[in-house]
């Protein structure tokens, strides 16, 4: 006698919900893959904001730490004071120096990032660049800053991401005596400038403005 297979009376009830979930996942995957939905845009804006804020704080803190290390090394007599009396990392004064390539004098002139990880710039942005335009003569002191710019120029995603990043600092669209960040969302370059020290002269270096 042929064996008869017995099924529960409830067999097959769960198939409907499972098919519905699979269909929903398929729709979400199609929307995200097409790039036409708001998911991708919102994600890019969040990424720009989070990365720029985190990297700006990391770079500023590390440069200030290098300045402090230099002063401490001089105070203990392990290194000589700089002739210029400038304890901050130096830079190319005409174009600035890529932040990744900054050296720290009390560490023997080795790269500043030997014991810290500097992530690459967020996708779609150029390398952060630093300039030391400080002078012991106040009238010639134009400050110290670093900056980045998007490779794609001004786009709604870039503007929104950087605008939100600027709100995390004491920011302005032009130089002011209390600026931490200068960012002008209407600028063509979309340059995001972070100050290390403000200029005593009241006149910022040309690299430190949008």
N, C-alpha and C positions, 0 to 999 in steps of 0.2 A: 504494500500500500504506500502510495506516495505520501511523503511527509508534508504536512501543511504548515506554512510559516505563519505565525501568529503575530499581529501588530497590536500595539496599544491603541485604544479608541482615540487617544489624543495625538497620535503620530501625525506629523505634518503641520501642526498648529503653529510652530515657531518659524516655519519657512517664510511666511509673509513678512514679519518684522525684519528678518535677516535680509531679505531681498530689498526691503525699503532702505535699510541702513547702507547696503552696498551701492544702491542707486544714488543715495545722498553723497556718499564719499566720492563716487564717480563725478558728480556735478561739481563738487568742491575742487577736485583735482583738475578738472577741465578749466575752471575759472582761473585758478592759480597758474596753470601752465600757459594760459593765453596772455597773461600779463595785463589784461584789460580791466581787472577788478580792482577794488580798493585795498585788497590785502597786501599786494606787493608794494604799492605806494606808501601805505602807512608803515609797513615794515622798514622800508628804506629811510623814511624820515626819522623813525625811532632810532635806527642804527646810526645815522649821521649825528643826531643829538647826543646819544649816549657815548659814542666813540670820541667825538670832538671834546666833550666835557671831560671825560676820563683822561684823555691824552694831554689836554691842556693843563690840567691839574698836576699830572705826573711830571710833565716837562718843567713846569714852573717850580715845583717843589724840589726837583733834582738839581736844577740850576742854582736855586737858593742854597741847597745843601752843599754844593760844590764851593760856593762863596764862603760858607761858614767853615768848611773843612780847611780852606786856604788860610783863613784868619787864625784858626786854631793851630795850624801847623806853624805859622809865623810866630805865634805867641809862645810856643814851646821851643822855638829856635831850630826846628828841624828843616825849615826852608827859609830863604831870604824873602823879605817883602818885595812886592813888585815895584819896579821903578815908577810905574804910572800911578801907583796907589789904587789900582783897579783889581779887586779880588775876584771879580766875576770872570767866567770863561770869555776869552777873546773871540773875535770873529773876523771874517773878511769884511772890511768896512765899506766895500763898494757894492757887493751883492748879498752879503750875509753868508752864514755857514749852515749847511744842512744839520739839523739838530742831532741826527744820528752820528754825525762826525765830530761833535764838540769834544774837546779834550779838557781835562780838569788838572790844573797845574800841581796841586798838592798830592795828586795820585801819580806823580811822575810823568805827566803829560800823556797818560793813557786815555783811551776813549772813556767818556763819562759813563757809558752804559756797560761797563765790564761786569758789574754785579747787580744790574737791574735790567729788566726786559722792557724795551721800548717796542710796542706793537707797531706794525706797519700802518701807514695812514689808512683811514677808513676808505673803502672802495669808492673810486671816483674822485679822490683828492690827491693833490701833490704832497710831497714831503714837507714836514714842518721845517721852517728856516728861521735862524736866530741872528740878530745883529746887536752888537754892543756899540752903541753910539754915545756912550758916557764920556764925560770929560771932567777933569778936576776943576776946570774953569767953568763956573756955573753958566756963563753966557754961551758957552760952547757945548753944554751938556744937552744931548737930544734923546737921552734915555736908552733903555734896553727893552727889546720886545722879540717875540717870535710869531710866526703867522703860517697859515696854510690857505690854499685856494682850491676850488673844485676844478677838475680837468674839463668839465663840461660847461663851465660858466654858469650863468643864471638860469635855473630851471625851477619850477614850482616846488619840486621835492627838495632841492638844495636850499632854497629860501626858507621853506618851512622848518627844515631840520636845523639850520644854522640860527634862525630866529629864536627857536626854542632853546638852543644851546646858549645863546647870548643872555637869556633871562636867568641863567644859573650864576651869572656874574654881575658885578656892578658895571653895566655896559652903556655905551653911547654910540651914536652914529658918527660922531666926530670927536676929536680929542677934547678931553676935559680933565681938570685937575684931580678928579676922583675916579677916572676910568680904570677898570681892570681889563676890559675888553672893548675894542672898537669894531663894530660890525654895522654896515649899512645895507639893509635888505634891498635897497633900490640900486645899489652899485652894480656895474657891469661885471666886475671881477669877482664879486662875492668874497672878498678877502676877509678872513677872520683873524684879527690881531689880538694877541694877549700880551699885556705889559708885565715886565719884570720890575723895572724901576721907571718912574715917570721922569721926564726931563726937567731939570731945575730951570732951564731957560724958558720953559713954557712952550717951546717949539719942538714938536716931535720930529724924529728922523723921518725922511720921506718914505722909508720902507714900512713905517709903523702906522700908516694911515691907509684907509681903503682905496 
